[in-house]
C-alpha cells in the first residue's frame, strides 16, 4: 500500500501542531514540588460591658431613740462582665458616673470594684480606691488590657456600692425621708489610651 504524498504531509503537519500545542500548554502550567498561599489574619478590637440585672436597694433605717439613722449601708451583689481586646500596648480605663436621678441631700453614694474570681482571663487592670459617684466620669479600674471575665453569676468584677450619710454632721438637718429614689450608674470602658 502506497501512501500518497499529501496524506503523509498532512500527517506530519498534524503531529507538529499537536507537539507545539503540548509544549505551549506545558510551559503555561509548570509544576514543582512547592506551592504558596497567602492568608490574611486579624483579631477584632473588642470593648464590651454588661452589668448584672440586679436592682440594689440601699435604705438608711432608724436606730434607737436619740441616735441618727444608720450611717451607711453596703451591697456587693452586682457584677460587671467585660470583654476587651486592645490594638496597641496602651490600655483601657473603666469609669462610672451618675446619668439619671439624684442622690438625696445629706448623703452620698460610693463605689469600689473588687478583684474578679479565678475565671477571669487576661489583664484585669488595677482597682482604683473607692469613688464618690456624681455626674462626672471617675476611674474605677485602670490598666485594662486584653481580657474576658466569664459569664457566670459569680464572674466579672464584683461592685460594692455604699450609701452613707455625709461625714459633715452639719448636713444632717437637710435630710428628708424618702424611699424608692432611683439613680442610674453608667459604666464606660474607654477607648485604648
Beta strands, then each sheet from edge to edge (+ up, - down):
strand 1: 46-51
strand 2: 72-85
strand 3: 92-100
strand 4: 107-113
strand 5: 121-122
strand 6: 126-127
strand 7: 131-132
strand 8: 138-144
strand 9: 147-148
strand 10: 157-165
strand 11: 184-189
sheet 1: 1+ 2- 9+ 5-
sheet 2: 1+ 2- 10+ 4- 7+
sheet 3: 6+ 8- 3+ 11-
end
